[in-house]
Amino acid sequence: MKVSMKSICLGLLLTSGLALACHGGTKTGLYKDGIYEGTSASGMHGEVKVAVAVAKGRITEVKISSQNETQGIGTIAIEKLSSEILEKQSTQVEAVSGASVTSKAFLEAATDALAKAAK
């Protein structure tokens, strides 16, 4: 069976579009403007609280409100995850290796906050 380059490119384009649709992709305008707080009880050392700011329907800031995670490990993971959430406009990002418990708690709290912001 002979497959043309055009068919391969079309297939890849459709697949990547479907993947973006299923996994969040760039979410524009899916959220109500405001500041929303989310929590997770799954932190390494207790509860993690996250504040998410939304402007013009887009995530503009993700920051920790309260946490007791390990300095230099969990705190670095939180910084990295905040940047990735902003970039992808989604909490569908990978946990930071070596800080998976903190990553999970932070992402749970951010997802909780965004659920409150959903239109």
Secondary structure, 3 states (H helix, E strand, C coil): CCCCHHHHHHHHHHHHHHHHHHCCCCCCCCECCEEEEEEEEEECCEEEEEEEEEECCEEEEEEEEECCCCCCCHHHHHHHHHHHHHHHCCCCCCCCCCCHHHHHHHHHHHHHHHHHHEC
